[in-house]
Amino acid sequence: MRFPDFIEKLPKADLPVPEIEGFLLQAEKHQVAFLRSEKDMLMPEHSHAGQWEIPLEGSAELTMDGQVKVIRPGQPIHIPAGVPHSGKVKGPYAAIIVFDAPARYKVKK
């Protein structure tokens, strides 16, 4: 998926998974990431600040609190702060993610 030009011109995110490309919109207390990947991915269990994600393309299996939930385009998911979670992403995948923290990801140098 290609995002609109004004999003593609945002700073690129320095992401821990090389298959994911992301663009960052920064606010004082929050961060919005526009992410995409053409490949399937496994996301090991981790936790961080609160997250609200809405897939735009593809699907993902989210495991949280021992339950597996499949999320598809247009189905938002909320992950509360500090809750361990993992996932399997089916590519191609694209999503908008809002983090309840200003520095979930750094800008790629």
Number of C-alpha atoms within 10 A of each C-alpha: 14 8 13 8 8 7 16 14 11 16 16 21 21 17 16 8 11 8 12 17 17 24 23 23 16 17 11 8 10 17 19 24 23 23 22 24 22 15 12 15 18 13 13 11 12 11 15 16 16 16 21 15 20 18 22 19 18 20 21 22 18 20 16 15 9 9 9 14 13 14 18 17 15 12 12 15 17 12 18 15 14 12 14 16 20 16 19 16 21 18 16 15 23 26 22 17 20 20 21 18 19 17 16 17 20 13 15 12 7
